[in-house]
Amino acid sequence: MHKRILSSSCLVGALLATACEVPSTPPPSPTVAETPAPKEVLDTAAGLTVTNCRMLTTARTSASGDDGAGSVAANTQDDNLATRWSGPGKGAWLTMDLGTSQSLAGAAIAWHQGNTRQNHFVLSTSEDGTTFTQAYAADSALTTEAQTYRFTARKARYLRVTVNGNTVNDWASIAESRICGDDATPSPTVPTTDSGAALPRLPYLQSVGPTSALVAFRTGVSCTPFVRFGEGADISRTATATVAGWRHAVKLDGLLPGKTYSYVVEACGSVTGVRQFQTATGPETTRVRFTAMGDFGTGGTAQSQVLKLLAQPSRAGEFLLALGDNAYESGTEADFQDHMFKPMAALLRATPIFPAPGNHEYVTNQGQPYLDNFYLPANNTEKSERYYSFDWGPVHFVSLDSNCVIGLATSDRCTLAAQKSWLSQDLAATKRPWKVVFFHHPTWSSGEHGSQLKMRREFAPLFEQYGVDLVLTGHDHNYERSKPMKGDAVAASGTRGIVYMVVGSGGASLRPFPGSQPSWTAFRDNTTAGYLDVTVDGGTLAAKLITPSGAVRDSLTLTKTLPAAVPQMTGVSAMSMETPPGPVDDPTRQPAYMRPRAPVPPADTLESVADAPEPSDTIVRDQK
């Protein structure tokens, strides 16, 4: 699959506090010279115009080098967009010296040929001109107009722009640059409601980690949008799309673990009201609260009842685990839009979602629309988004693709051997004290489908070997909680077992149990929809089945003794949450999914959520 990711700021894992050191050594000489722009895109001789910046007077400039043809650092201060400074090589820098220490709050930069290339740059400040502290990092937008980049005010004499190449070559080319004082135009007003044309798909949060997050959305026309964001109520930072188009996933970088961030999307004349989300907490945090449910993507009545409750303040938790069958009936692009993203829009604007694929997603091209609509960590050996893992506070989470295991995927999409090998390595490597695994087809179920024996045979031994605490599944349209299980039976008294839960009650029509309750079932229910609310706090995991009325239908408490030493945050790998680039649309041609069509009717009947037969040799009725 090919998903386009749009980046904003900070080198990987760098902006964890107020500072990170930026080397001041000159870059190596390049091998390719900067070439003039085509005639139709040459900058004009107009003067510099900036917004949201009180420009300070630069006393002198210096640079790591220039092109030897007159494109010197001083040209950036001559108020002439037809001249420029051009520095060779990645890491080329331009430094502006104010002459005295002043209060700085940003920089305004007009990039040479800015409408044809995006520059990867870092802003850093210094009092002595030798040691520089990073203040901001981003990719420039596609425009020849000056762009203002604001950061937290600080005292400094020098501001350095370090350019790490661009989307065309490794040169740094700046037409004009200015330092902004801290009493410039006030920070942008925070909009509280949506304005302008409604976005066909409102923002939804993806791959939220400790230091980064993706804000995905779709626009009604092709444009180059941006996201304003910041910690708390601040939205002074900007992450800009790298190309024009209709579907977007803008990366917010340089975030801090366990913090609340606000964001606003500005796209094609549309502005979304501010929303907030929390970044993932680190291993030093002992508490996390999340929700989980499966089989909800119907666009129907029961789904709306569950979502109405989740919309209440503090109901949704820090994130949502989606256990498959997220878009009935067939996991098409239209099914995702009408049965998931539209009815869940309010929830997904503020609550990150981490899904697993269900069999209904596999009906269409083995789950390709699922992959095209989600932006998920591809941190397995196959670099696939079909299965992945992530950490949040004290818990290590693993999402598996059970469709792959039972034969619904061809070997070019997913293999059991690769997924199983990766899982073994992944579980062995984690240091988090709690482990939760989730996927679609249940290893233990007395519902209509029964237990998925192949999932149990292939994966339960690994769950037991590496100390998995809880397994969450869907598929059967009911709720069921097992007793602690080991092998093919209830764990003997005094031995460790794993609790398996079916939470297929998120919105699809509930189904009758085909037989009496087996001895290994602790509780089951097929009379009401609901979701699972889970809190991990130190050595206790507490889970509750919540019905649309807010009643607690079932509860579970697991306890364990945690190690005395809590692992400390020593750095977070940004690779662990990276997602592949996605589908890229022709910005000049409206894509098929944007064309008018009739709404997809709700999948509100037993027939509309019916499943294709599964291989009979993989199903077992555990009635003992």
C-alpha positions, 0 to 999 in steps of 0.5 A, spaced: 500 500 500 502 507 499 500 512 504 502 519 503 505 522 510 506 529 511 511 531 516 511 537 521 517 538 525 523 536 529 528 531 528 526 524 531 525 524 538 529 531 539 524 536 541 522 532 548 524 539 552 525 546 550 532 544 547 536 540 543 543 541 541 544 543 533 551 542 530 555 548 528 560 544 523 559 546 516 556 541 511 560 537 506 561 540 499 555 538 494 556 534 487 550 537 484 550 545 483 543 549 484 540 551 477 535 556 475 528 556 476 524 555 469 522 562 467 515 561 469 516 560 476 522 565 477 521 569 483 520 577 482 523 583 484 517 584 489 519 586 496 518 582 503 511 581 506 510 577 512 504 576 517 504 574 524 511 577 525 514 583 528 520 583 524 527 585 528 533 588 524 539 584 523 545 587 524 549 582 520 549 575 517 553 569 516 553 562 512 556 555 512 558 557 504 554 559 498 554 558 491 560 562 489 556 566 484 553 572 488 548 568 492 551 570 499 548 571 506 547 578 505 542 577 500 536 575 505 536 582 508 535 586 502 528 586 501 528 583 494 525 576 492 529 576 486 536 575 490 537 569 494 542 566 499 544 559 496 548 554 500 551 547 498 549 540 501 545 538 507 546 541 513 547 548 510 546 554 515 544 561 515 545 565 521 542 572 523 545 576 528 541 581 531 547 585 535 544 584 542 540 579 546 533 580 545 526 576 546 525 572 540 519 568 538 520 566 531 522 567 524 519 569 517 522 566 511 521 566 503 524 560 500 527 561 493 523 557 488 518 555 494 512 553 490 516 548 487 520 544 493 519 543 500 525 545 505 527 540 511 529 545 516 531 547 523 531 553 527 535 554 533 537 560 537 544 562 541 546 567 545 554 566 544 553 564 536 557 558 538 552 553 542 545 553 538 539 550 541 533 548 537 527 552 537 523 549 531 523 544 526 518 543 520 518 542 512 516 548 508 509 549 505 509 550 497 509 557 496 513 563 494 510 567 500 514 568 506 512 563 511 512 565 519 514 559 524 513 561 531 516 558 537 516 559 545 519 566 546 526 566 549 532 571 549 537 570 544 542 574 539 543 569 534 538 565 530 540 560 525 536 556 519 539 549 518 536 546 511 537 539 511 535 539 503 529 539 500 524 535 495 528 537 489 536 537 491 540 538 497 541 545 496 539 551 501 536 557 498 533 562 501 530 569 498 529 573 504 529 571 512 527 575 518 527 574 526 520 575 529 520 579 536 516 576 541 510 581 541 508 580 534 501 579 532 498 575 538 497 567 537 492 565 532 485 565 535 482 558 537 476 556 533 471 552 537 466 550 531 467 548 524 467 553 519 467 554 511 465 548 507 464 541 511 470 536 510 467 530 507 471 526 512 473 530 519 479 529 522 481 522 525 487 521 530 492 515 527 498 512 530 499 516 536 505 515 540 509 519 545 512 524 541 508 524 534 501 523 531 498 523 525 491 527 523 488 524 517 482 527 514 479 529 507 478 535 503 472 536 498 477 540 493 484 539 492 489 543 496 495 543 500 492 544 508 495 545 514 494 543 521 495 548 527 497 545 534 500 546 540 501 543 547 495 545 552 490 550 549 496 553 544 496 552 537 502 556 535 505 551 531 504 549 524 504 542 520 503 543 513 501 538 507 507 536 502 503 536 496 496 538 494 490 532 494 484 530 497 486 525 502 491 527 507 495 525 513 499 530 517 504 528 522 505 532 528 512 531 531 516 534 536 511 532 542 512 530 549 509 523 552 503 524 556 501 531 554 495 534 552 495 537 545 490 542 541 489 542 534 485 545 528 485 543 521 485 549 516 484 546 509 481 549 502 477 555 506 475 550 511 477 550 518 475 545 524 474 547 531 479 545 536 480 538 539 484 535 544 488 529 544 493 525 549 500 523 547 502 516 549 505 515 556 512 512 557 514 506 561 515 510 567 507 511 567 503 506 571 496 508 569 492 507 563 485 507 561 482 505 554 476 502 551 475 496 546 469 493 542 468 489 535 463 488 530 461 495 530 461 498 523 454 498 521 451 505 521 445 502 525 441 503 531 445 499 536 452 502 534 449 509 535 447 507 542 454 505 544 457 511 540 452 516 544 455 513 551 462 514 548 461 521 546 460 523 554 465 526 557 471 521 560 467 515 557 472 514 551 479 513 555 485 515 552 484 511 546 480 505 542 481 498 540 477 496 534 477 488 534 475 488 527 468 488 522 469 495 523 466 497 516 460 492 514 458 489 509 464 488 505 469 493 508 469 497 501 471 505 501 464 507 501 462 502 507 468 505 511 466 512 510 458 511 511 459 506 517 465 508 520 468 515 519 461 518 519 458 515 525 464 515 529 467 522 527 466 526 533 469 520 537 475 519 532 477 527 532 479 526 540 480 519 541 486 515 537 483 508 534 488 502 533 484 497 529 485 490 527 482 487 521 475 483 521 473 478 516 468 483 513 474 488 511 477 482 507 471 481 503 474 487 498 481 485 496 483 482 502 482 488 506 486 493 502 481 499 503 482 497 510 489 499 509 488 505 505 483 508 510 488 507 516 495 509 518 498 504 522 505 502 525 508 498 520 513 495 525 513 488 523 518 484 519 514 484 513 513 492 514 505 491 513 500 494 517 496 488 518 499 487 524 503 491 529 504 493 536 505 499 540 506 501 547 502 506 552 504 507 559 505 500 563 502 496 557 504 493 551 499 492 546 499 487 540 494 487 534 494 481 530 491 479 523 487 472 524 484 473 517 491 471 515 492 465 520 485 462 517 487 462 510 483 469 507 490 472 505 494 470 499 501 469 501 503 475 498 499 479 503 500 476 509 503 469 512 502 465 518 509 464 519 512 471 518 506 473 523 508 468 528 515 469 528 514 476 529 510 476 535 515 471 538 520 476 537 516 482 539 513 479 546 520 477 548 523 484 547 518 488 551 519 490 558 512 493 559 509 489 565 502 488 562 501 485 555 494 485 551 493 482 545 487 483 540 484 480 534 478 478 530 477 471 530 476 468 538 480 463 540 475 461 546 467 462 544 461 459 545 457 463 540 455 462 533 462 461 530 465 457 536 472 457 538 477 458 532 482 452 533 487 454 529 488 461 532 489 457 539 493 452 536 498 457 533 498 463 538 496 461 545 502 457 546 506 464 545 501 468 549 502 463 555 510 463 554 511 470 554 506 472 559 500 475 555 495 477 561 489 479 556 486 477 549 481 481 546 477 478 540 470 480 536 467 476 530 461 473 535 456 478 536 455 477 543 459 478 549 463 473 553 469 472 558 472 466 559 475 463 566 483 463 566 485 458 560 491 454 559 492 450 553 485 447 552 482 447 559 481 452 565 488 453 568 489 449 574 488 452 581 495 455 583 497 456 576 497 462 571 492 462 566 490 467 560 483 470 560 480 471 553 474 475 552 469 476 546 467 483 545 463 483 539 457 487 541 459 494 539 453 495 534 452 489 529 445 485 530 446 480 536 446 473 535 443 467 540 448 462 543 447 455 539 448 451 546 448 452 553 454 455 557 460 451 557 464 450 564 470 454 561 465 461 561 465 465 566 460 470 563 456 471 557 451 475 554 447 476 548 442 481 550 445 488 550 450 492 546 456 495 549 463 496 549 469 494 554 472 499 559 479 497 561 483 501 566 490 498 568 493 502 575 500 499 577 499 491 579 491 491 577 487 491 571 480 492 571 475 491 565 468 493 565 462 491 560 458 498 559 452 498 556 448 503 552 445 505 558 451 506 562 450 500 566 456 495 568 454 488 565 460 484 567 467 486 570 473 483 571 479 484 575 486 481 574 492 483 579 500 481 579 506 483 582 510 488 578 517 489 579 520 493 584 524 498 579 520 501 574 523 502 567 525 510 566 524 513 559 531 513 556 528 515 549 523 513 544 524 510 537 520 514 532 520 508 527 516 504 532 510 508 530 512 510 523 506 508 518 508 507 510 506 512 505 499 511 503 495 512 496 496 518 492 491 522 488 492 526 482 491 533 485 488 535 478 483 529 477 477 528 482 478 521 485 472 516 484 471 516 492 469 523 492 464 523 486 457 523 488 453 516 490 447 514 494 448 513 501 450 506 504 444 503 507 445 501 515 447 494 516 442 493 521 439 486 520 442 479 521 443 478 513 447 484 512 452 482 517 452 475 516 459 471 515 461 467 509 463 460 512 470 458 515 474 452 514 470 447 518 477 444 520 479 450 524 472 451 528 471 447 535 465 447 539 468 447 546 462 445 550 465 442 556 
